[in-house]
Amino acid sequence: MNFSPIAIALLAPIVGAMLLIFIPKDERRLIRWIAAFSMGIALLLSLAAYFMYDFVKGGFQYTISIPWVKELGITLALGADGLSLPMLLLTNLIGFSAIFASWNIDKRTKEFFILLLLLIAGVMGTFVSLDLFVFFLFYEVVVIPIYIMVIIWGSSKRVTKEYAGMKLTIYLLIGSAFLLVGLVALYLNAYPAGQRTFLMSALAQASFSESFQIYCFALLAFGFGSLLSMFPFHSWSPDGYAGAPTAVSMIHAGVLKKIGGYGLLRIGVLTLPLGAKFWAPVIALLAVGNVAYAGFIALAQKDLKYVVGYSSVSHMGYVLIGLAAMNVIGVNGAVANMFAHGVMSALFFAMIGWVYERTHTRWIPDLGGLGHQMPRVATGMLLAGMAGLGLPGLVSFVPEFTIFIGSFAAYPVLAVLAIAGVVITALYTLRVLANVLFGPRRAEFDDLQDIKGPEMVPLVVLGAVLILAGMFPWYLMDMVNAGVQPIVDTVLAKVSQMTALGGGVK
């Protein structure tokens, strides 16, 4: 078996969680460092896989394929290409930072880090799975740790953490139910009994009738779209953010949502191109609803987490309209923006977590002038806020600009409406930064301590990525294009061929 850095990266947090089972619960310092070491290994291996990727060879690399349930065509198949590797790297950047953003957790520390490592492993597994069954299995693994972590370690002023956890879980399970029906339909209709398989590559080569593609893609679009917070199936997301502990908010906004966009492209669009073409205008229209509606709602929020929560819903509208464009430029921008938004939102939630830990409030009217007492936290919030605005030189600028070019070619009117959302983003972002960080020094906050030591890791790691990926965007865009170009070329060729034949073969 060939050495596969992605397989070892996937195993690292799982092994770390198993080790923590045998550590006494009072050894909090050891528990934290084992979790950090596990995620450090995963991060280093994902970086190695990213920069060792052979662009000349292309396609899936670092692959592993082990027959699992031969009778059903289930294979433990792992691999990564230019679409998977940015998402894998994003997961481990945020996962590593989330460990240190939870450094001061003293309530059931052992259980917290075990669940956090399992959550990260589950998310990681969805991005490197090449088998639909294994993909869905990892997706379901994600749901259980999130629910437990929200109801035990969460906090929220507007709703109870129990309500937030239940609402988040129910929406995820409803989405996964539609998703499961769609995946089973793909499995049963692709090949006759005895030849059936869950391998994504084989399903992508199968022929489906046009009517089947339209109905099946609708199921997948609802399942993946609800996970991506597609309007109007988004209301679970801000409540989930607000009720979750900082680490879960970081992972939820940073990478959990991205499973929706990744799955919609990797499974839905590639396997059901005629269905994707049929529903693309509807998705583009709903994407504008994301951008505008969630943006205006964010303007009215007074809780910091709700502002960033609705901001994330709004930004997912850009991802959706980029995917709906179904051209290389738009889809490139959508995938790159998933990476950019993940880093930005995770940094924002990490800084909000430190503000809440020090001040015991996220209520914007109760804050102000924190830049005097907490300049490092202020730096992190400013970096995240400016990245959210799409400031040139930071990670979001090139992806968003690319989305606008690609979507304008496909939907000029909708693209203009989406671009107008940048103004709304500027309004709520600058409002938050002004009311929380700036203004006169407030004496009641003079005893607050700024972040230091291990607490600095999220700022250093995520802040560096925001700047470096903005200054050297080709390291991200070239990788994304290596994954997106073959998918879009294949989809367009299928659409042209099947349209010429008057629909599907079957």
N, C-alpha and C positions, 0 to 999 in steps of 0.2 A: 504494500500500500504506500503510495507517495505521501511525502510530508505535506500536510495541509494546514497552513496557519489559521485558516478560518475555523476548522474543526477544533483545534486546540483553544482558540479564542472563545468558542462556544462552550467548551468544557470548563474553562477557567472559573467562571462564576458558579457553575454547578458544583465543581469540586470544592470551591471556597465555602459554599453553603453547607455542604456535607461536613466539612471540617468544623464549622461553627457549631454543629450539633453536639460535638464532643467537648466544647470549651465551656467551662463553668460560667454561669450567667453573670457572676460578679467580676469577671475579668474583662471589663468594658474596654480598656485600652487595647488589649490583645485582640478582642473581637473587631474593633475598628480597623486595626492594622492588617488583619487577615483579609477583611473585606476589601480594603484599599489595595493590598498586594494582588489579590485575585483580579480586580478590575484593571490594575496596572499592567498585568500580563496580557489581558485581553486587548487593552488599548495598544500596547506595543506591537502585538501580533497583527492587529487590524491595520496599523500604520505600515508595517512591513508588507502585508498583502497589497495594500493600496499602491505603494511606490514600487513594488516588484512586478506589478501587472504588465504583461507583455502586450503592448498595443498592436504590434505587428500580427501576432497570433490572434488576438481578439477572442470574443466569445467567453464561455464559462471556463474558468481556471480554478486551480486548487480543488478539483472535484474529488468526491468520495461517493461510491455507489455500493450499497450493501443490500441485497434482497432481504426483505423483512417478512411480508406475508405474500408469498408467491401466488397463492390461489386468488388473491384479490388484486394482484399487480401493484402492491405497495412496496416501495423501495426507500430505504434510508439514504437519500441522495442529497448531497450538499455541494455547493459551488457558488462562485461569484463572478459577475461580469461588471461592466462599467456602470450598470444601474444598481447593482447590489452593493458594491464596495463603498460608495459615498454614504449609503444608509447604514452599513455596518460600522464604518468609521464614526459616523454621527452618534450611533447608539453607544459606542464605547467612550467617546469624548464626554457625552452627557452622563453616562453611567459612572465613570470615574469621578467626575465633578460632583455627582449626586452623593457619593459616599462622603465626601468632605463637607458638602452642604448639610449633612446630617450628623456632623461630628459631635455635636452637643446633645444628641438624643440620649436621655438617661432613663426613659421609661421602657422597660422590656427591650433593652438594647439588642440582645442576642436575637430575639425573634424578629426585630425590625430588620436587621441586616441580612438575615437568612431570606426573608421574604423579598427584600430589595434585590438581592443577587439573583433569585429565581425569576423575578420580574424582568430584569435586564436580559437574562438568558433566553426567556421566552420571546422577547422582542427581537433579539439577535437572531434567533432561530427562524423567524418568519422571513428574514431578508436573505438567508442563505439556503433555504429549502428549495429543492428542485422537484419535489414531489408534492402534489396537492394535499394529500392526506397528512403528510408531515407538516406542511405549512399550516393547515387548519389546527392540527394538534398543538403546535407552538402558540398559535393565536389564542386558543382556549386556555392554555397555561397562564397567559397574561392576566386573564380576568380575575382569577381567584386571589392572587396577592394584592391586586389593587383594591378589591373590596375590603379585605381584612385590614390593610394599612390605613385606608380612609376612616373606617369606623373606630379604629383603636387610636391612631396617632393624629387624626385629622382635627381641624378646627375651622369654624365658620361663624360669622356673626349673623348673616342673613338667614341661613338655613342650618339645621342640625347636621353634624357630620354623618349621622346615621341615614338621614334623608339623602345627602349628597352621595354617599356610597351606594345606597340602594338604587337611586336614579341612574347613576353612572353605569352600574352593573346591568340593570334591566335594559337600558338602551343598547349596551354592547351585546347582550345576549339576543335581543330582538334582531339586531343587525346580523349577528352570526347565524341566526336561524335562517334568514333569507339567503345568506351566503352559502350555508350548507346545502340548501335545496338546489341552488344554482350549480354548485360543485358536483353534487351527485348526478344532476342532469347531464352535465358535461361528461362525466365518467361513463354513464350508461349509454349515451348517444354517440360517443366518439367511435367506438369499435364494438363488434359483436362479442357475445360471451365467449370466454376462452382466450380472447386477445386484449381484454381490457387492461388499462394501466392508469395510474395516477400521475405519471411523469408529465411535467408541464411541456417539455419539448415535443413529446408524442401527441399530446392533446392539441398543441398549436398547429400540428400538421394535419389534423383530422378535418374532414369536410362536414359542415352542418348546413341545413337549409336556412334560407333567409328568415323565415318565420321563427324557427327555433332560436336563431341568434338574437333576434329582437326581444323575444320573451326572456331568454336566459340572461342576456346582458342587463335587462331591467332588474332582475334579481340581484345580480352581482353589483350593479350600480347602487342599488339601495343598501346592500350590505356594506360595501366598501365606502360608499358615500356618507352613510350615517357615522361611520368611524372617522371619516375625514371632516365631520361637522358640516356636511352639505346642508344648506338652507332648504327646507325649514326643519330638518332633523338634527338641529344643532343644540337645542336647549339644555341637554344633559351636560354639555362640555363646560360652560362657565361655572355651573354649580359644582361639578366635579373638581375643577381647579381650586375653587375656593375652599372646599371641604378637605382637600388632600393635604398631607404634610408636604414640605418643600420638595423633597426628593421625588415624590410621586408626581407633583405638579410639573417638575422639570422633565421627567420621562414622558408623562402624558402629553404635554405640549410639544416636547422636542422630538419624540420618535413614535409614540403610540399612534398619533394621528397619521403619521407618514405611512404606516402599514396600509391605510386606506388608499392613498394615492399610488403607492407601489403596487398593491394588488390590482387596482383598477387598470393600470397600464400593463403589468406583467401577465396577468391572467385574463382580464376582461377584454381589453383592446386587442391584444395579440391573438387570442384564441377566437374571439367573436367580432371580427372587423366590421361586418355589415351591421351588426347590432350596435357597435360603437358609433358607426357613421349615422345610423338612424337617430340615436339618442343624443348625439353630440350637441345639437342646437339647444336642446332642453337643458343639458348640463351647463352650457355656457350662460343661459338665461338665469338659472339658479345660482351660478357663480357670482353674477352681478348682485343678486340678492344677498349673498354672503358679504360681499365687499361693502355695499351701501348700508344694509339694515344693521349688520353687526357693528359697523363703524359708528353709526349714529347712536346705537345703544351704548357703546363704549364711552361716548361723550357724556352720557348722563350718569355714569357710575361714580360712586364715592369710595368704594372698596378697591384697593390696589389690585388685588387678585382678579376681581371682576373686570377691571379695565383691561388687563393683559389677557384675560380669558376671552373676552369679546374681540379683542384685537387679533387673537389667534384665529378665531372663526372668520374674521374679515380677511386675514391674509390667506386662509385656505381657499378663498374665492379666486385669488390669483392663480393658485395651483390648478384649480378646476378648469378655469377658462383656458389656461395653457394646454392642459391635456385635451380639452374639447377641440382645440384648434386642429389637432391631428396632423400637424406638420412638424418638421424636425426642429425648427426654431422655437416654436411654442412649447413643444414637449421638453426640449432641452431646458428651457427657462423654468418650466414647472418642476422638474426633478431637482434642478439646482436650487430653486427657491425653497423646496422642502428642506434641503440641507441648511440653507441660510437661515430660514425661519426657526429651525430646530435649535441652532446655536444661540440665536438672539433671544428667543423666548425662554430657553433654559437659564441663560444668564440673568434675565430680568426676574424670573421667579426665585433664583438663588439670592439675589440682592433683596427682594421683597421679604424673603424668609429671614434674613438677618435683621432687617428693619423691624419685623414683627417680634422677633425674639428679644430685641433690645427694648422696644417701646411698648410691646404688648397691644399694639393696635395696627390695623391696616386702613383705618378710616382717614381719608385724605384731609378733611377739614381739621382733624386733630394733629396733623403733622405740619412741618414747615421748617425751613432753614437747616435741615439735617446735614447739608454739605459742610457746615461749620464743624460739627462734631464727628461726622463719619465721612471723611473725604474719599476713602477707598470705596465704600459702598456707593457713594455718589458717582464716582468714576465708572463703576460697573453699570449703574442705571443709565448714565449718559451714553455709554457705549451701546448698550442694548437699545435705548430709545432712538439714537441716531441711525443704527442699523435698521430698525423698524421703519424709519422714514425713507430708507433707500438712499442714504447719503453716499455720494461718490467716494470711493476709497475704502468703503466697508463692504462686507460680504453680500449684502442684499441688492446692491445697485445693479450689477450686471445681470443676475437672474431676472429681476423685475423688468428691466429694460428689454431683455430678450423675450419675456412673456408678452409684453405690449406689442412688440414687432410681429411676433407669430400670431397672436390673437387678432390683431388689426387686419392681417391678410385674410383671415377667415370670417370674422364678425366685426366689421368696422364700427358699427353703432355701439354694440355691447362693449367693445374694447375701449371706446372713448368714455363710456360710463364707468368702466372699471378704473381707468386711469384717473378719473375725477376722485376716486376713493383715496388717492394719495393725499389730497387736501384734508379729508376727514381724519386720516391717520396723523397728519401733522398737528391737527387741532387737539386731539385727545392726548397725544404723546407730550407735546410741549406744555399742555395744561398740567399733566401729572408731574413732570420734571420741575416746573416752576413752583407748584404748590407744595411739593414734598422736599425738594432739595434747596431751593433758593429762598430769598427773603431775609429778614432780620434774624439775628441769632436769638434763639429762645432759651431762656435760662433753665427751664424744666428739663431740657435735654443735655445739659452740660455734664451730667454724670455718665452719659452713654459712652461705651467703648467701641472704637472702630474694629473691624475685623483684623485678625492677625494670625500668624502661624498657619496651621492646616486650613483655617477658614478662608485663606486667601486663594486656595487652589482653584475653585470655580472661576474667580475673577481672572486669574493668570491664564488658565488653560483656555477657557471659552473666549475671553477677551483677546487673547493672541490669535485665535482662529478667526474671529471677526475681522481683525485688522489684516492678517496675512492673506486670507482668502480674498479680501477686498483689493489688496495691493497686487496680488499675483493670481488673478481669477482663472488663468488658463489651467492651473493645476486641478481645479474643480471642473471647469467647463469641458476640457479635453476628455476627462474620464467619463463625465456624463454623456457626452456625445458618442463615445465609444460604445455605450450601452444603448442609447436611444436610436442612433442612426439605423442599425440593423432592424430594430423593432418597427420603426416607422416605414422603412423601405419594404419590409415584409407585409405590413398591413396594407399599404397602398397597392402593392402588387396583387394581394388577395382580393381587395375590393375591385380593382380593375378587371381581374380575371373572372370573378364571380358575377360581376355586373354584366360582362360580355356574354356569359353563359345564361343569363336570365335568372340568377339566384344561385343557391347552393347546389351541391351535387346530390346530397341526400334528400 
